[in-house]
Amino acid sequence: MVVVIANDLPPAVRGRMKLWFVEPRANIFVSGIKDAVVDRVINYLLVKCPPEAGLIIFKKHNRPPGYRIHAPGQPDKKLIEISGLQLVIEKILGKKPEKNEKTC
């Protein structure tokens, strides 16, 4: 399985991505393509996308935690590592913390 998150993709790349991937949300692509094809798709993205595209690529991996994150370029979303897990920080817009809710 592969998940690709991007800031902005060139139109030609976006059209090609829609052949292999489902786009559940704008600039988030998910696919269950075979491992042999995954590497070709990732190489295509690395060659065709400028650094401003801000790619974050999640690729299935056989060792814990079960995935590997590649982040070439300058993604808008921040990556952090907690207890060996690589995570993406997602901002929730318009939500204010409740009285009992703690913020970091």
Backbone atoms as SQL, in Angstrom:
CREATE TABLE atoms (id INTEGER PRIMARY KEY, chain TEXT, resi INTEGER, resn TEXT, atom TEXT, x REAL, y REAL, z REAL);
INSERT INTO atoms VALUES
  (1, 'A', 1, 'MET', 'N', 0.840, -1.178, 0.000),
  (2, 'A', 1, 'MET', 'CA', 0.000, 0.000, 0.000),
  (3, 'A', 1, 'MET', 'C', 0.883, 1.239, 0.000),
  (4, 'A', 2, 'VAL', 'N', 0.387, 2.275, -0.654),
  (5, 'A', 2, 'VAL', 'CA', 1.097, 3.547, -0.735),
  (6, 'A', 2, 'VAL', 'C', 0.104, 4.680, -0.489),
  (7, 'A', 3, 'VAL', 'N', 0.539, 5.671, 0.287),
  (8, 'A', 3, 'VAL', 'CA', -0.237, 6.889, 0.494),
  (9, 'A', 3, 'VAL', 'C', 0.681, 8.055, 0.145),
  (10, 'A', 4, 'VAL', 'N', 0.176, 8.978, -0.670),
  (11, 'A', 4, 'VAL', 'CA', 0.945, 10.159, -1.064),
  (12, 'A', 4, 'VAL', 'C', 0.157, 11.397, -0.651),
  (13, 'A', 5, 'ILE', 'N', 0.818, 12.286, 0.080),
  (14, 'A', 5, 'ILE', 'CA', 0.236, 13.570, 0.462),
  (15, 'A', 5, 'ILE', 'C', 1.093, 14.640, -0.206),
  (16, 'A', 6, 'ALA', 'N', 0.449, 15.620, -0.827),
  (17, 'A', 6, 'ALA', 'CA', 1.198, 16.660, -1.539),
  (18, 'A', 6, 'ALA', 'C', 0.637, 18.038, -1.225),
  (19, 'A', 7, 'ASN', 'N', 1.502, 19.051, -1.292),
  (20, 'A', 7, 'ASN', 'CA', 1.040, 20.441, -1.202),
  (21, 'A', 7, 'ASN', 'C', 0.305, 20.792, -2.485),
  (22, 'A', 8, 'ASP', 'N', 0.974, 20.557, -3.613),
  (23, 'A', 8, 'ASP', 'CA', 0.423, 20.897, -4.918),
  (24, 'A', 8, 'ASP', 'C', 1.169, 20.084, -5.966),
  (25, 'A', 9, 'LEU', 'N', 0.427, 19.406, -6.831),
  (26, 'A', 9, 'LEU', 'CA', 1.036, 18.600, -7.883),
  (27, 'A', 9, 'LEU', 'C', 0.860, 19.279, -9.234),
  (28, 'A', 10, 'PRO', 'N', 1.845, 19.125, -10.131),
  (29, 'A', 10, 'PRO', 'CA', 1.646, 19.599, -11.498),
  (30, 'A', 10, 'PRO', 'C', 0.444, 18.861, -12.111),
  (31, 'A', 11, 'PRO', 'N', -0.336, 19.520, -12.984),
  (32, 'A', 11, 'PRO', 'CA', -1.535, 18.893, -13.555),
  (33, 'A', 11, 'PRO', 'C', -1.278, 17.549, -14.239),
  (34, 'A', 12, 'ALA', 'N', -0.168, 17.423, -14.962),
  (35, 'A', 12, 'ALA', 'CA', 0.127, 16.159, -15.648),
  (36, 'A', 12, 'ALA', 'C', 0.356, 15.027, -14.649),
  (37, 'A', 13, 'VAL', 'N', 1.041, 15.325, -13.556),
  (38, 'A', 13, 'VAL', 'CA', 1.311, 14.313, -12.527),
  (39, 'A', 13, 'VAL', 'C', 0.015, 13.945, -11.814),
  (40, 'A', 14, 'ARG', 'N', -0.795, 14.945, -11.510),
  (41, 'A', 14, 'ARG', 'CA', -2.074, 14.696, -10.831),
  (42, 'A', 14, 'ARG', 'C', -2.965, 13.773, -11.675),
  (43, 'A', 15, 'GLY', 'N', -3.025, 14.026, -12.981),
  (44, 'A', 15, 'GLY', 'CA', -3.808, 13.174, -13.874),
  (45, 'A', 15, 'GLY', 'C', -3.298, 11.749, -13.906),
  (46, 'A', 16, 'ARG', 'N', -1.994, 11.597, -13.920),
  (47, 'A', 16, 'ARG', 'CA', -1.390, 10.255, -13.923),
  (48, 'A', 16, 'ARG', 'C', -1.637, 9.542, -12.601),
  (49, 'A', 17, 'MET', 'N', -1.592, 10.284, -11.506),
  (50, 'A', 17, 'MET', 'CA', -1.835, 9.695, -10.183),
  (51, 'A', 17, 'MET', 'C', -3.238, 9.110, -10.098),
  (52, 'A', 18, 'LYS', 'N', -4.198, 9.763, -10.745),
  (53, 'A', 18, 'LYS', 'CA', -5.580, 9.296, -10.678),
  (54, 'A', 18, 'LYS', 'C', -5.786, 7.981, -11.418),
  (55, 'A', 19, 'LEU', 'N', -4.816, 7.575, -12.241),
  (56, 'A', 19, 'LEU', 'CA', -4.886, 6.257, -12.878),
  (57, 'A', 19, 'LEU', 'C', -4.617, 5.149, -11.866),
  (58, 'A', 20, 'TRP', 'N', -3.709, 5.391, -10.925),
  (59, 'A', 20, 'TRP', 'CA', -3.265, 4.367, -9.979),
  (60, 'A', 20, 'TRP', 'C', -3.875, 4.510, -8.596),
  (61, 'A', 21, 'PHE', 'N', -4.291, 5.717, -8.237),
  (62, 'A', 21, 'PHE', 'CA', -4.668, 6.026, -6.862),
  (63, 'A', 21, 'PHE', 'C', -6.113, 6.504, -6.755),
  (64, 'A', 22, 'VAL', 'N', -6.676, 6.365, -5.564),
  (65, 'A', 22, 'VAL', 'CA', -7.945, 6.979, -5.200),
  (66, 'A', 22, 'VAL', 'C', -7.586, 8.262, -4.461),
  (67, 'A', 23, 'GLU', 'N', -8.346, 9.328, -4.687),
  (68, 'A', 23, 'GLU', 'CA', -8.078, 10.612, -4.027),
  (69, 'A', 23, 'GLU', 'C', -9.232, 10.919, -3.068),
  (70, 'A', 24, 'PRO', 'N', -9.157, 10.403, -1.807),
  (71, 'A', 24, 'PRO', 'CA', -10.263, 10.607, -0.870),
  (72, 'A', 24, 'PRO', 'C', -10.425, 12.057, -0.413),
  (73, 'A', 25, 'ARG', 'N', -9.366, 12.818, -0.498),
  (74, 'A', 25, 'ARG', 'CA', -9.359, 14.223, -0.101),
  (75, 'A', 25, 'ARG', 'C', -8.375, 14.936, -1.022),
  (76, 'A', 26, 'ALA', 'N', -8.543, 16.215, -1.225),
  (77, 'A', 26, 'ALA', 'CA', -7.666, 16.948, -2.144),
  (78, 'A', 26, 'ALA', 'C', -6.195, 16.737, -1.798),
  (79, 'A', 27, 'ASN', 'N', -5.418, 16.327, -2.791),
  (80, 'A', 27, 'ASN', 'CA', -3.970, 16.112, -2.681),
  (81, 'A', 27, 'ASN', 'C', -3.574, 14.998, -1.720),
  (82, 'A', 28, 'ILE', 'N', -4.479, 14.073, -1.440),
  (83, 'A', 28, 'ILE', 'CA', -4.156, 12.864, -0.678),
  (84, 'A', 28, 'ILE', 'C', -4.540, 11.680, -1.551),
  (85, 'A', 29, 'PHE', 'N', -3.561, 10.844, -1.870),
  (86, 'A', 29, 'PHE', 'CA', -3.766, 9.728, -2.785),
  (87, 'A', 29, 'PHE', 'C', -3.457, 8.415, -2.070),
  (88, 'A', 30, 'VAL', 'N', -4.317, 7.401, -2.280),
  (89, 'A', 30, 'VAL', 'CA', -4.163, 6.098, -1.629),
  (90, 'A', 30, 'VAL', 'C', -4.259, 5.013, -2.696),
  (91, 'A', 31, 'SER', 'N', -3.360, 4.021, -2.635),
  (92, 'A', 31, 'SER', 'CA', -3.400, 2.930, -3.607),
  (93, 'A', 31, 'SER', 'C', -2.882, 1.638, -2.992),
  (94, 'A', 32, 'GLY', 'N', -3.379, 0.538, -3.500),
  (95, 'A', 32, 'GLY', 'CA', -2.917, -0.780, -3.080),
  (96, 'A', 32, 'GLY', 'C', -2.114, -1.460, -4.169),
  (97, 'A', 33, 'ILE', 'N', -1.380, -0.682, -4.966),
  (98, 'A', 33, 'ILE', 'CA', -0.613, -1.253, -6.072),
  (99, 'A', 33, 'ILE', 'C', 0.478, -2.178, -5.550),
  (100, 'A', 34, 'LYS', 'N', 0.913, -3.088, -6.408),
  (101, 'A', 34, 'LYS', 'CA', 1.922, -4.081, -6.026),
  (102, 'A', 34, 'LYS', 'C', 3.271, -3.419, -5.756),
  (103, 'A', 35, 'ASP', 'N', 4.064, -4.095, -4.923),
  (104, 'A', 35, 'ASP', 'CA', 5.367, -3.553, -4.520),
  (105, 'A', 35, 'ASP', 'C', 6.279, -3.263, -5.708),
  (106, 'A', 36, 'ALA', 'N', 6.211, -4.096, -6.748),
  (107, 'A', 36, 'ALA', 'CA', 7.063, -3.887, -7.917),
  (108, 'A', 36, 'ALA', 'C', 6.717, -2.573, -8.616),
  (109, 'A', 37, 'VAL', 'N', 5.449, -2.203, -8.596),
  (110, 'A', 37, 'VAL', 'CA', 5.006, -0.972, -9.249),
  (111, 'A', 37, 'VAL', 'C', 5.245, 0.238, -8.350),
  (112, 'A', 38, 'VAL', 'N', 5.201, 0.029, -7.038),
  (113, 'A', 38, 'VAL', 'CA', 5.366, 1.127, -6.076),
  (114, 'A', 38, 'VAL', 'C', 6.668, 1.878, -6.322),
  (115, 'A', 39, 'ASP', 'N', 7.760, 1.164, -6.467),
  (116, 'A', 39, 'ASP', 'CA', 9.057, 1.819, -6.657),
  (117, 'A', 39, 'ASP', 'C', 9.082, 2.637, -7.946),
  (118, 'A', 40, 'ARG', 'N', 8.439, 2.132, -8.998),
  (119, 'A', 40, 'ARG', 'CA', 8.381, 2.882, -10.257),
  (120, 'A', 40, 'ARG', 'C', 7.552, 4.153, -10.097),
  (121, 'A', 41, 'VAL', 'N', 6.451, 4.061, -9.367),
  (122, 'A', 41, 'VAL', 'CA', 5.605, 5.233, -9.135),
  (123, 'A', 41, 'VAL', 'C', 6.356, 6.273, -8.307),
  (124, 'A', 42, 'ILE', 'N', 7.040, 5.825, -7.251),
  (125, 'A', 42, 'ILE', 'CA', 7.802, 6.756, -6.410),
  (126, 'A', 42, 'ILE', 'C', 8.900, 7.436, -7.223),
  (127, 'A', 43, 'ASN', 'N', 9.617, 6.678, -8.044),
  (128, 'A', 43, 'ASN', 'CA', 10.653, 7.276, -8.898),
  (129, 'A', 43, 'ASN', 'C', 10.049, 8.297, -9.858),
  (130, 'A', 44, 'TYR', 'N', 8.880, 7.984, -10.426),
  (131, 'A', 44, 'TYR', 'CA', 8.187, 8.918, -11.320),
  (132, 'A', 44, 'TYR', 'C', 7.883, 10.224, -10.579),
  (133, 'A', 45, 'LEU', 'N', 7.361, 10.112, -9.354),
  (134, 'A', 45, 'LEU', 'CA', 7.032, 11.303, -8.570),
  (135, 'A', 45, 'LEU', 'C', 8.275, 12.129, -8.256),
  (136, 'A', 46, 'LEU', 'N', 9.355, 11.458, -7.887),
  (137, 'A', 46, 'LEU', 'CA', 10.587, 12.167, -7.539),
  (138, 'A', 46, 'LEU', 'C', 11.171, 12.909, -8.737),
  (139, 'A', 47, 'VAL', 'N', 11.018, 12.339, -9.934),
  (140, 'A', 47, 'VAL', 'CA', 11.554, 12.973, -11.139),
  (141, 'A', 47, 'VAL', 'C', 10.656, 14.116, -11.616),
  (142, 'A', 48, 'LYS', 'N', 9.345, 13.922, -11.590),
  (143, 'A', 48, 'LYS', 'CA', 8.403, 14.868, -12.200),
  (144, 'A', 48, 'LYS', 'C', 7.921, 15.991, -11.277),
  (145, 'A', 49, 'CYS', 'N', 8.081, 15.836, -9.972),
  (146, 'A', 49, 'CYS', 'CA', 7.557, 16.845, -9.039),
  (147, 'A', 49, 'CYS', 'C', 8.669, 17.754, -8.532),
  (148, 'A', 50, 'PRO', 'N', 8.451, 19.067, -8.581),
  (149, 'A', 50, 'PRO', 'CA', 9.444, 19.990, -8.023),
  (150, 'A', 50, 'PRO', 'C', 9.412, 19.931, -6.495),
  (151, 'A', 51, 'PRO', 'N', 10.446, 20.439, -5.820),
  (152, 'A', 51, 'PRO', 'CA', 10.459, 20.420, -4.348),
  (153, 'A', 51, 'PRO', 'C', 9.246, 21.117, -3.726),
  (154, 'A', 52, 'GLU', 'N', 8.690, 22.122, -4.425),
  (155, 'A', 52, 'GLU', 'CA', 7.532, 22.846, -3.899),
  (156, 'A', 52, 'GLU', 'C', 6.277, 21.978, -3.841),
  (157, 'A', 53, 'ALA', 'N', 6.284, 20.835, -4.526),
  (158, 'A', 53, 'ALA', 'CA', 5.123, 19.935, -4.497),
  (159, 'A', 53, 'ALA', 'C', 4.911, 19.396, -3.088),
  (160, 'A', 54, 'GLY', 'N', 5.973, 19.363, -2.284),
  (161, 'A', 54, 'GLY', 'CA', 5.864, 18.978, -0.879),
  (162, 'A', 54, 'GLY', 'C', 5.346, 17.573, -0.670),
  (163, 'A', 55, 'LEU', 'N', 5.933, 16.622, -1.358),
  (164, 'A', 55, 'LEU', 'CA', 5.472, 15.240, -1.249),
  (165, 'A', 55, 'LEU', 'C', 5.797, 14.619, 0.103),
  (166, 'A', 56, 'ILE', 'N', 4.860, 13.845, 0.616),
  (167, 'A', 56, 'ILE', 'CA', 5.104, 12.935, 1.732),
  (168, 'A', 56, 'ILE', 'C', 4.594, 11.586, 1.246),
  (169, 'A', 57, 'ILE', 'N', 5.472, 10.598, 1.186),
  (170, 'A', 57, 'ILE', 'CA', 5.118, 9.289, 0.642),
  (171, 'A', 57, 'ILE', 'C', 5.221, 8.247, 1.744),
  (172, 'A', 58, 'PHE', 'N', 4.121, 7.548, 1.988),
  (173, 'A', 58, 'PHE', 'CA', 4.083, 6.447, 2.950),
  (174, 'A', 58, 'PHE', 'C', 4.113, 5.152, 2.156),
  (175, 'A', 59, 'LYS', 'N', 5.104, 4.316, 2.431),
  (176, 'A', 59, 'LYS', 'CA', 5.259, 3.059, 1.705),
  (177, 'A', 59, 'LYS', 'C', 5.257, 1.906, 2.700),
  (178, 'A', 60, 'LYS', 'N', 4.550, 0.835, 2.344),
  (179, 'A', 60, 'LYS', 'CA', 4.516, -0.354, 3.192),
  (180, 'A', 60, 'LYS', 'C', 5.938, -0.880, 3.382),
  (181, 'A', 61, 'HIS', 'N', 6.228, -1.313, 4.617),
  (182, 'A', 61, 'HIS', 'CA', 7.563, -1.794, 4.956),
  (183, 'A', 61, 'HIS', 'C', 7.408, -3.027, 5.841),
  (184, 'A', 62, 'ASN', 'N', 8.292, -4.002, 5.687),
  (185, 'A', 62, 'ASN', 'CA', 8.153, -5.268, 6.419),
  (186, 'A', 62, 'ASN', 'C', 8.601, -5.213, 7.871),
  (187, 'A', 63, 'ARG', 'N', 9.278, -4.160, 8.275),
  (188, 'A', 63, 'ARG', 'CA', 9.721, -4.039, 9.668),
  (189, 'A', 63, 'ARG', 'C', 8.846, -3.040, 10.408),
  (190, 'A', 64, 'PRO', 'N', 8.795, -3.150, 11.744),
  (191, 'A', 64, 'PRO', 'CA', 7.972, -2.213, 12.517),
  (192, 'A', 64, 'PRO', 'C', 8.406, -0.776, 12.239),
  (193, 'A', 65, 'PRO', 'N', 7.518, 0.138, 12.158),
  (194, 'A', 65, 'PRO', 'CA', 6.088, 0.096, 12.434),
  (195, 'A', 65, 'PRO', 'C', 5.230, -0.374, 11.263),
  (196, 'A', 66, 'GLY', 'N', 5.820, -0.885, 10.187),
  (197, 'A', 66, 'GLY', 'CA', 5.050, -1.401, 9.062),
  (198, 'A', 66, 'GLY', 'C', 4.980, -0.448, 7.877),
  (199, 'A', 67, 'TYR', 'N', 5.595, 0.714, 8.008),
  (200, 'A', 67, 'TYR', 'CA', 5.610, 1.676, 6.907),
  (201, 'A', 67, 'TYR', 'C', 6.877, 2.515, 6.997),
  (202, 'A', 68, 'ARG', 'N', 7.209, 3.151, 5.904),
  (203, 'A', 68, 'ARG', 'CA', 8.350, 4.067, 5.852),
  (204, 'A', 68, 'ARG', 'C', 7.862, 5.366, 5.213),
  (205, 'A', 69, 'ILE', 'N', 8.317, 6.485, 5.726),
  (206, 'A', 69, 'ILE', 'CA', 7.912, 7.789, 5.203),
  (207, 'A', 69, 'ILE', 'C', 9.081, 8.429, 4.462),
  (208, 'A', 70, 'HIS', 'N', 8.819, 8.850, 3.224),
  (209, 'A', 70, 'HIS', 'CA', 9.779, 9.628, 2.440),
  (210, 'A', 70, 'HIS', 'C', 9.194, 11.030, 2.319),
  (211, 'A', 71, 'ALA', 'N', 9.985, 12.046, 2.569),
  (212, 'A', 71, 'ALA', 'CA', 9.495, 13.423, 2.468),
  (213, 'A', 71, 'ALA', 'C', 10.490, 14.289, 1.701),
  (214, 'A', 72, 'PRO', 'N', 10.593, 14.072, 0.378),
  (215, 'A', 72, 'PRO', 'CA', 11.468, 14.942, -0.407),
  (216, 'A', 72, 'PRO', 'C', 10.821, 16.311, -0.576),
  (217, 'A', 73, 'GLY', 'N', 11.615, 17.328, -0.722),
  (218, 'A', 73, 'GLY', 'CA', 11.058, 18.666, -0.929),
  (219, 'A', 73, 'GLY', 'C', 10.682, 19.346, 0.367),
  (220, 'A', 74, 'GLN', 'N', 9.660, 20.200, 0.286),
  (221, 'A', 74, 'GLN', 'CA', 9.268, 21.029, 1.422),
  (222, 'A', 74, 'GLN', 'C', 7.779, 20.844, 1.721),
  (223, 'A', 75, 'PRO', 'N', 7.403, 19.783, 2.432),
  (224, 'A', 75, 'PRO', 'CA', 5.980, 19.585, 2.730),
  (225, 'A', 75, 'PRO', 'C', 5.464, 20.615, 3.729),
  (226, 'A', 76, 'ASP', 'N', 4.183, 20.987, 3.573),
  (227, 'A', 76, 'ASP', 'CA', 3.545, 21.903, 4.524),
  (228, 'A', 76, 'ASP', 'C', 3.298, 21.215, 5.855),
  (229, 'A', 77, 'LYS', 'N', 3.025, 19.935, 5.803),
  (230, 'A', 77, 'LYS', 'CA', 2.733, 19.183, 7.024),
  (231, 'A', 77, 'LYS', 'C', 4.042, 18.794, 7.705),
  (232, 'A', 78, 'LYS', 'N', 4.056, 18.818, 9.009),
  (233, 'A', 78, 'LYS', 'CA', 5.254, 18.498, 9.782),
  (234, 'A', 78, 'LYS', 'C', 5.269, 17.012, 10.144),
  (235, 'A', 79, 'LEU', 'N', 6.462, 16.429, 10.115),
  (236, 'A', 79, 'LEU', 'CA', 6.657, 15.040, 10.524),
  (237, 'A', 79, 'LEU', 'C', 7.318, 15.023, 11.892),
  (238, 'A', 80, 'ILE', 'N', 6.840, 14.137, 12.757),
  (239, 'A', 80, 'ILE', 'CA', 7.469, 13.965, 14.066),
  (240, 'A', 80, 'ILE', 'C', 7.662, 12.479, 14.312),
  (241, 'A', 81, 'GLU', 'N', 8.512, 12.155, 15.266),
  (242, 'A', 81, 'GLU', 'CA', 8.715, 10.764, 15.653),
  (243, 'A', 81, 'GLU', 'C', 8.463, 10.645, 17.148),
  (244, 'A', 82, 'ILE', 'N', 7.555, 9.741, 17.504),
  (245, 'A', 82, 'ILE', 'CA', 7.222, 9.488, 18.903),
  (246, 'A', 82, 'ILE', 'C', 7.358, 7.994, 19.149),
  (247, 'A', 83, 'SER', 'N', 8.225, 7.619, 20.059),
  (248, 'A', 83, 'SER', 'CA', 8.452, 6.214, 20.413),
  (249, 'A', 83, 'SER', 'C', 8.707, 5.349, 19.185),
  (250, 'A', 84, 'GLY', 'N', 9.473, 5.871, 18.240),
  (251, 'A', 84, 'GLY', 'CA', 9.819, 5.105, 17.055),
  (252, 'A', 84, 'GLY', 'C', 8.782, 5.147, 15.949),
  (253, 'A', 85, 'LEU', 'N', 7.641, 5.790, 16.176),
  (254, 'A', 85, 'LEU', 'CA', 6.608, 5.912, 15.150),
  (255, 'A', 85, 'LEU', 'C', 6.724, 7.264, 14.467),
  (256, 'A', 86, 'GLN', 'N', 6.764, 7.259, 13.148),
  (257, 'A', 86, 'GLN', 'CA', 6.767, 8.503, 12.394),
  (258, 'A', 86, 'GLN', 'C', 5.316, 8.921, 12.196),
  (259, 'A', 87, 'LEU', 'N', 4.994, 10.160, 12.536),
  (260, 'A', 87, 'LEU', 'CA', 3.626, 10.659, 12.450),
  (261, 'A', 87, 'LEU', 'C', 3.591, 11.995, 11.720),
  (262, 'A', 88, 'VAL', 'N', 2.438, 12.316, 11.126),
  (263, 'A', 88, 'VAL', 'CA', 2.225, 13.588, 10.441),
  (264, 'A', 88, 'VAL', 'C', 1.308, 14.431, 11.311),
  (265, 'A', 89, 'ILE', 'N', 1.706, 15.675, 11.558),
  (266, 'A', 89, 'ILE', 'CA', 0.876, 16.585, 12.344),
  (267, 'A', 89, 'ILE', 'C', -0.147, 17.219, 11.409),
  (268, 'A', 90, 'GLU', 'N', -1.409, 17.057, 11.752),
  (269, 'A', 90, 'GLU', 'CA', -2.518, 17.613, 10.970),
  (270, 'A', 90, 'GLU', 'C', -3.171, 18.706, 11.787),
  (271, 'A', 91, 'LYS', 'N', -3.284, 19.908, 11.228),
  (272, 'A', 91, 'LYS', 'CA', -3.925, 21.017, 11.927),
  (273, 'A', 91, 'LYS', 'C', -5.432, 20.882, 11.809),
  (274, 'A', 92, 'ILE', 'N', -6.132, 21.141, 12.891),
  (275, 'A', 92, 'ILE', 'CA', -7.585, 21.188, 12.860),
  (276, 'A', 92, 'ILE', 'C', -7.965, 22.662, 12.909),
  (277, 'A', 93, 'LEU', 'N', -8.509, 23.157, 11.818),
  (278, 'A', 93, 'LEU', 'CA', -8.843, 24.575, 11.729),
  (279, 'A', 93, 'LEU', 'C', -10.186, 24.859, 12.381),
  (280, 'A', 94, 'GLY', 'N', -10.254, 25.960, 13.072),
  (281, 'A', 94, 'GLY', 'CA', -11.515, 26.414, 13.637),
  (282, 'A', 94, 'GLY', 'C', -11.928, 25.733, 14.922),
  (283, 'A', 95, 'LYS', 'N', -11.163, 24.779, 15.418),
  (284, 'A', 95, 'LYS', 'CA', -11.519, 24.095, 16.654),
  (285, 'A', 95, 'LYS', 'C', -10.798, 24.766, 17.807),
  (286, 'A', 96, 'LYS', 'N', -11.555, 25.154, 18.804),
  (287, 'A', 96, 'LYS', 'CA', -10.963, 25.745, 20.001),
  (288, 'A', 96, 'LYS', 'C', -10.963, 24.694, 21.100),
  (289, 'A', 97, 'PRO', 'N', -9.895, 24.633, 21.902),
  (290, 'A', 97, 'PRO', 'CA', -9.853, 23.637, 22.971),
  (291, 'A', 97, 'PRO', 'C', -10.951, 23.873, 24.001),
  (292, 'A', 98, 'GLU', 'N', -11.515, 22.763, 24.467),
  (293, 'A', 98, 'GLU', 'CA', -12.523, 22.864, 25.522),
  (294, 'A', 98, 'GLU', 'C', -11.826, 23.142, 26.842),
  (295, 'A', 99, 'LYS', 'N', -12.588, 23.486, 27.883),
  (296, 'A', 99, 'LYS', 'CA', -11.996, 23.852, 29.170),
  (297, 'A', 99, 'LYS', 'C', -11.127, 22.744, 29.749),
  (298, 'A', 100, 'ASN', 'N', -11.571, 21.506, 29.659),
  (299, 'A', 100, 'ASN', 'CA', -10.838, 20.390, 30.265),
  (300, 'A', 100, 'ASN', 'C', -9.794, 19.796, 29.329),
  (301, 'A', 101, 'GLU', 'N', -9.748, 20.264, 28.084),
  (302, 'A', 101, 'GLU', 'CA', -8.832, 19.709, 27.106),
  (303, 'A', 101, 'GLU', 'C', -7.477, 20.399, 27.201),
  (304, 'A', 102, 'LYS', 'N', -6.407, 19.602, 27.257),
  (305, 'A', 102, 'LYS', 'CA', -5.056, 20.154, 27.335),
  (306, 'A', 102, 'LYS', 'C', -4.501, 20.318, 25.933),
  (307, 'A', 103, 'THR', 'N', -3.716, 21.358, 25.721),
  (308, 'A', 103, 'THR', 'CA', -3.033, 21.562, 24.451),
  (309, 'A', 103, 'THR', 'C', -1.545, 21.418, 24.676),
  (310, 'A', 104, 'CYS', 'N', -0.848, 21.027, 23.639),
  (311, 'A', 104, 'CYS', 'CA', 0.602, 20.843, 23.741),
  (312, 'A', 104, 'CYS', 'C', 1.327, 22.122, 23.441);
